[in-house]
Amino acid sequence: MMGHILKLFVSAFTLAALSMCLSCTKRSEPAAADPILESYRLIDAGRYDEAIALLESTKQNAPDKQRHLEALSSAYAGYAGVDLKSLSSVINEISNLEKLESNSNTPLSDRKVDRFIVSVIEIVRQAYGFMSIYSAIPSIPQNKLIFLTEAIKTLDGLPAILPRNALYRAILRIVEMKSLLAIELETSVIAVQVSSRNSTEQDCKIDLSELGQLVLKLAERLAKTLIDVRIARPSLAPVLEPMEQSVASSATEVGLVLATAVVIDELSLIVLEETLISSGLGKLVQCRSGPDSQ
């Protein structure tokens, strides 16, 4: 009987000791590194691809989705060549947006071409004003735009858009806008040389469809940027809301005109060209050889 009790005691002691040993082993194992902290370490070291891989692989079960996606957006933006730290002083220029005013009260005539011209000028003017204020913001190469787009999409997926998120996203949208415009200036053929029917000279013909599509791209990004800035700086709402309405109505006018065939007259063409040139977009209306000029 005593031997049986002794065996039970030894067994119980062994189980307790084994349990303590396992507990000690678990305590001695190093805790898993916080993927967010580790990602920022990688970002600071310029190892953006590693930060992206780490955050993407742990995104599904992230305990703090907000911070996780903020870090992932920073990694994508860094990989695209956008360093928010270096743009910290530029962000303060947001107060200068008060200098921008919309021309939403500009009367539009019944002529579609006039509405098109006024609307194009308004969108270009607003976009140019933004890019002038944020002239220190760089554009990025075309092969990096995919990562910038991912940075913006990641911010779109945040559980809550805080003012700092909105301001960061506005900066990324301006980089995107400047970069896309730079690409369009190099690749779009909006003004082409065509043979004149009345003479042997070459005429310069603007493709309204091409120009309209470019302006609509600008309007879409500009509208989203204005909304983000308003979220980041609610005090600027009285300035920004009329600008938003102006861009929206101008984009609607451009879209309506694009749906129908419109011929631009010489006077309207001159006004349009002068506006584009004064906005730094003169390259768009530099004549390039078209198929009819051969």
C-alpha positions as CSV (number, residue, x, y, z in Angstrom):
1,M,0.0,0.0,0.0
2,M,2.8,2.4,0.9
3,G,4.6,1.5,-2.3
4,H,1.5,2.3,-4.3
5,I,1.2,5.7,-2.6
6,L,4.8,6.4,-3.2
7,K,4.4,5.6,-6.9
8,L,1.5,8.0,-7.2
9,F,3.5,10.7,-5.4
10,V,6.5,10.3,-7.8
11,S,4.2,10.4,-10.8
12,A,2.5,13.6,-9.6
13,F,5.9,15.2,-8.8
14,T,7.2,14.2,-12.3
15,L,4.2,15.7,-14.0
16,A,4.5,18.9,-12.0
17,A,8.2,19.2,-12.7
18,L,7.6,18.6,-16.4
19,S,4.9,21.2,-16.5
20,M,7.2,23.7,-14.8
21,C,9.9,22.9,-17.3
22,L,7.7,23.4,-20.2
23,S,6.6,26.7,-18.7
24,C,10.1,27.8,-18.3
25,T,10.9,26.9,-21.9
26,K,8.1,29.0,-23.1
27,R,9.2,32.0,-21.1
28,S,12.7,31.7,-22.4
29,E,11.6,31.8,-26.0
30,P,12.0,35.4,-27.4
31,A,8.7,37.1,-28.2
32,A,7.8,37.5,-31.9
33,A,8.9,40.9,-33.2
34,D,6.1,43.5,-33.7
35,P,5.7,43.6,-37.5
36,I,4.8,47.3,-37.4
37,L,7.9,48.3,-35.5
38,E,10.1,46.0,-37.6
39,S,8.6,47.4,-40.8
40,Y,9.5,51.0,-39.8
41,R,13.0,49.8,-39.0
42,L,13.2,48.4,-42.6
43,I,11.7,51.6,-44.0
44,D,14.2,53.7,-42.3
45,A,16.9,51.5,-43.7
46,G,15.5,51.9,-47.2
47,R,14.5,48.2,-47.4
48,Y,11.0,48.9,-48.6
49,D,10.5,45.6,-50.4
50,E,11.2,43.7,-47.2
51,A,8.8,46.0,-45.2
52,I,6.1,45.4,-47.8
53,A,6.6,41.6,-47.8
54,L,6.5,41.6,-43.9
55,L,3.4,43.7,-43.6
56,E,1.5,42.0,-46.5
57,S,2.1,38.6,-44.9
58,T,0.8,39.7,-41.5
59,K,-2.0,42.0,-42.7
60,Q,-4.8,39.4,-42.4
61,N,-4.4,38.9,-38.6
62,A,-3.1,42.3,-37.7
63,P,-4.4,43.2,-34.2
64,D,-4.2,47.0,-35.0
65,K,-5.4,47.3,-38.6
66,Q,-5.2,51.1,-38.6
67,R,-1.5,51.2,-37.7
68,H,-0.7,48.2,-39.8
69,L,-2.1,49.7,-43.0
70,E,-0.5,53.1,-42.2
71,A,2.9,51.4,-42.1
72,L,2.1,49.4,-45.3
73,S,1.2,52.6,-47.1
74,S,4.4,54.3,-46.0
75,A,6.4,51.3,-47.3
76,Y,4.7,51.4,-50.7
77,A,5.2,55.2,-50.9
78,G,8.8,54.8,-50.0
79,Y,9.3,52.1,-52.7
80,A,7.7,54.6,-55.1
81,G,10.3,57.2,-54.1
82,V,8.1,59.4,-51.9
83,D,9.5,60.1,-48.5
84,L,7.0,61.8,-46.2
85,K,9.7,62.9,-43.8
86,S,11.4,64.9,-46.5
87,L,8.1,66.5,-47.4
88,S,7.2,67.6,-43.8
89,S,7.9,71.2,-44.5
90,V,5.9,71.1,-47.8
91,I,2.8,69.9,-45.9
92,N,2.7,73.3,-44.1
93,E,2.1,75.0,-47.4
94,I,-1.5,73.8,-47.2
95,S,-2.5,77.1,-45.7
96,N,-1.7,78.7,-49.0
97,L,-4.7,77.0,-50.5
98,E,-6.7,80.0,-49.3
99,K,-5.1,82.0,-52.2
100,L,-6.8,79.7,-54.7
101,E,-10.3,80.8,-55.7
102,S,-12.7,79.1,-58.0
103,N,-14.3,80.7,-61.0
104,S,-17.6,78.8,-60.5
105,N,-19.6,82.0,-61.2
106,T,-18.1,82.4,-64.6
107,P,-21.1,82.7,-67.0
108,L,-21.3,80.0,-69.6
109,S,-22.8,80.6,-73.0
110,D,-25.1,78.2,-74.8
111,R,-22.4,77.2,-77.2
112,K,-21.0,73.8,-76.3
113,V,-17.5,74.8,-77.4
114,D,-17.6,77.8,-75.1
115,R,-18.7,75.6,-72.1
116,F,-15.9,73.2,-73.0
117,I,-13.2,75.9,-73.1
118,V,-14.3,77.5,-69.9
119,S,-14.5,74.1,-68.1
120,V,-11.1,73.0,-69.4
121,I,-9.6,76.3,-68.3
122,E,-11.1,76.0,-64.8
123,I,-9.8,72.5,-64.2
124,V,-6.4,73.3,-65.6
125,R,-6.2,76.5,-63.5
126,Q,-7.1,74.7,-60.3
127,A,-4.7,71.9,-60.9
128,Y,-1.9,74.3,-61.8
129,G,-2.6,76.3,-58.7
130,F,-2.3,73.2,-56.6
131,M,1.0,72.1,-58.3
132,S,2.4,75.7,-57.9
133,I,1.7,75.6,-54.2
134,Y,3.3,72.2,-53.9
135,S,6.1,72.8,-56.4
136,A,8.5,71.1,-54.0
137,I,6.7,67.8,-54.3
138,P,8.5,65.6,-56.9
139,S,7.0,63.6,-59.7
140,I,8.1,60.0,-60.0
141,P,9.0,57.7,-63.0
142,Q,6.2,55.8,-64.7
143,N,7.5,52.4,-63.5
144,K,7.1,53.6,-59.9
145,L,3.5,54.7,-60.2
146,I,2.1,51.2,-59.5
147,F,3.6,51.4,-56.0
148,L,2.2,54.9,-55.4
149,T,-1.2,53.7,-56.5
150,E,-0.9,50.8,-53.9
151,A,0.0,53.4,-51.2
152,I,-3.1,55.4,-52.0
153,K,-5.3,52.2,-52.2
154,T,-3.9,51.0,-48.8
155,L,-5.0,54.3,-47.2
156,D,-8.4,54.0,-48.8
157,G,-8.8,50.7,-46.9
158,L,-8.1,52.2,-43.4
159,P,-10.8,51.6,-40.8
160,A,-10.9,55.3,-40.2
161,I,-9.5,58.2,-42.2
162,L,-7.9,60.5,-39.6
163,P,-6.8,64.0,-40.5
164,R,-3.2,62.9,-40.7
165,N,-4.2,60.1,-43.1
166,A,-6.1,62.4,-45.3
167,L,-3.3,64.9,-45.5
168,Y,-0.8,62.1,-46.3
169,R,-3.1,60.8,-49.0
170,A,-3.6,64.3,-50.4
171,I,0.2,64.6,-50.8
172,L,0.4,61.2,-52.5
173,R,-2.4,62.3,-54.9
174,I,-0.5,65.4,-55.8
175,V,2.6,63.3,-56.6
176,E,0.4,61.1,-58.7
177,M,-1.2,64.0,-60.5
178,K,2.1,65.6,-61.3
179,S,3.6,62.3,-62.4
180,L,0.7,61.4,-64.7
181,L,0.7,64.9,-66.2
182,A,4.5,64.7,-66.9
183,I,3.9,61.3,-68.6
184,E,1.0,62.8,-70.7
185,L,3.2,65.8,-71.7
186,E,5.7,63.3,-73.2
187,T,3.3,60.8,-74.7
188,S,-0.1,62.4,-75.5
189,V,-0.6,63.6,-79.1
190,I,-3.2,66.2,-78.6
191,A,-2.2,68.7,-81.3
192,V,-1.2,67.3,-84.6
193,Q,-0.2,68.7,-87.9
194,V,-2.6,67.9,-90.7
195,S,-2.6,69.0,-94.3
196,S,-4.8,72.0,-95.0
197,R,-7.5,71.4,-97.7
198,N,-7.1,75.0,-98.9
199,S,-3.4,75.2,-99.2
200,T,-0.1,73.3,-99.1
201,E,0.6,74.5,-95.6
202,Q,0.2,72.5,-92.5
203,D,-2.6,73.3,-90.0
204,C,-2.5,72.5,-86.3
205,K,-5.5,70.5,-85.2
206,I,-6.3,69.9,-81.5
207,D,-7.9,66.5,-80.7
208,L,-10.6,67.6,-78.3
209,S,-11.2,64.0,-77.3
210,E,-7.6,63.5,-76.2
211,L,-7.6,66.8,-74.4
212,G,-10.9,66.2,-72.7
213,Q,-9.8,62.8,-71.4
214,L,-6.6,64.2,-69.9
215,V,-8.6,67.0,-68.3
216,L,-11.1,64.5,-66.8
217,K,-8.2,62.5,-65.3
218,L,-6.9,65.8,-63.7
219,A,-10.4,66.6,-62.5
220,E,-10.9,63.2,-60.8
221,R,-7.6,63.4,-58.9
222,L,-8.0,67.1,-58.1
223,A,-11.5,66.5,-56.6
224,K,-10.3,63.7,-54.4
225,T,-7.3,65.8,-53.3
226,L,-9.6,68.7,-52.3
227,I,-11.7,66.3,-50.2
228,D,-8.7,65.0,-48.4
229,V,-7.4,68.5,-47.7
230,R,-10.8,69.4,-46.3
231,I,-10.8,66.4,-44.0
232,A,-7.2,67.3,-42.9
233,R,-8.0,71.0,-42.4
234,P,-11.7,71.5,-41.7
235,S,-11.1,75.2,-41.2
236,L,-10.5,75.5,-44.9
237,A,-13.9,74.1,-45.8
238,P,-15.3,77.6,-46.8
239,V,-12.5,77.9,-49.4
240,L,-12.4,74.2,-50.5
241,E,-16.1,73.5,-51.0
242,P,-16.6,76.0,-53.8
243,M,-13.5,74.7,-55.5
244,E,-14.9,71.1,-55.2
245,Q,-18.2,72.2,-56.7
246,S,-16.4,74.1,-59.5
247,V,-14.2,71.1,-60.4
248,A,-17.2,68.8,-60.4
249,S,-19.4,71.0,-62.6
250,S,-16.5,71.7,-65.0
251,A,-15.8,67.9,-65.3
252,T,-19.5,67.4,-66.0
253,E,-19.4,70.0,-68.8
254,V,-16.3,68.4,-70.3
255,G,-17.9,65.0,-70.2
256,L,-21.1,66.2,-71.9
257,V,-19.1,67.9,-74.7
258,L,-17.0,64.8,-75.3
259,A,-20.2,62.8,-75.8
260,T,-21.0,64.9,-78.9
261,A,-18.9,66.1,-81.9
262,V,-17.7,69.7,-81.3
263,V,-15.6,71.8,-83.7
264,I,-13.4,74.4,-82.0
265,D,-13.2,77.8,-83.7
266,E,-10.0,79.8,-84.2
267,L,-10.6,82.3,-81.4
268,S,-11.5,79.6,-78.9
269,L,-8.4,77.7,-79.9
270,I,-6.2,80.8,-79.2
271,V,-7.7,81.2,-75.7
272,L,-7.3,77.5,-75.0
273,E,-3.6,77.5,-76.2
274,E,-2.7,80.6,-74.2
275,T,-4.3,79.1,-71.0
276,L,-2.4,75.8,-71.4
277,I,0.9,77.6,-72.1
278,S,0.5,80.0,-69.1
279,S,-0.2,76.9,-67.0
280,G,3.0,75.2,-68.0
281,L,1.2,72.8,-70.3
282,G,2.2,74.4,-73.6
283,K,3.8,71.1,-74.8
284,L,0.3,69.7,-75.1
285,V,-0.5,72.0,-78.0
286,Q,2.9,71.8,-79.7
287,C,2.1,70.3,-83.1
288,R,3.4,66.9,-83.8
289,S,3.3,65.0,-87.1
290,G,0.0,63.2,-87.7
291,P,-0.9,60.6,-90.2
292,D,-2.3,63.2,-92.6
293,S,1.0,65.2,-92.7
294,Q,2.9,62.5,-94.5
